[in-house]
Amino acid sequence: MIADVLAEAGSRMDRAVEAAKDDFATVRTGRANPQLFQKILVDYYGSPTPLAQLASINSPEARSLVITPYDKSALRAIEQAIRDMPNLGVNPTNDGNLIRVTMPELTQERRKEYVKLVRSKGEDHKVHLRGIRRKAKDDLDALTGEISDDEIARGEKELDGLTRAHVDEIDDALKRKEAELLEV
């Protein structure tokens, strides 16, 4: 019973750490990275659709991206969605067949803003991990009548270790992203 609760919490925490890493990848650095555009939703015939489902995204050069839509009628909607995306600061150009996005050079001030943004996202993901821990602890507490208090205490100790390991993983990813952002 305790092992099931811990296994469920561990798998949910693993997914939360992966979500944090994906979220960090969407924050722009000095280089053009197709992952920056993964969370952009395009209004495609009235429904919000992820850009990755509407177009291929390539990086031919260090600071430029080329977006080739599968459906040419979506060009204007894709261009507008990119322009409206906060924290990118890019101006896409549309030549009728594809969209070119040139990433401007980051200023030191903008880099510091991005570091603050990444730290905020990191804290949000750590709060989510603590929420998973709280739910697992409640599940362990619900087993009080069926299992001895010593086993529940041992399970809670394992849960704390599991949480600590996942928080450390997020912190490591956060440090790598900060270093990447501050690299000139």
PyMOL commands that set and color helices and strands:
alter all, ss='L'
color gray80, all
select helices_A, chain A and resi 2-25+34-37+51-54+72-84+108-142+149-182
alter helices_A, ss='H'
color red, helices_A
select strands_A, chain A and resi 41-44+47-50+55-61+64-69+93-94+99-102
alter strands_A, ss='S'
color yellow, strands_A
deselect
rebuild
show_as cartoon
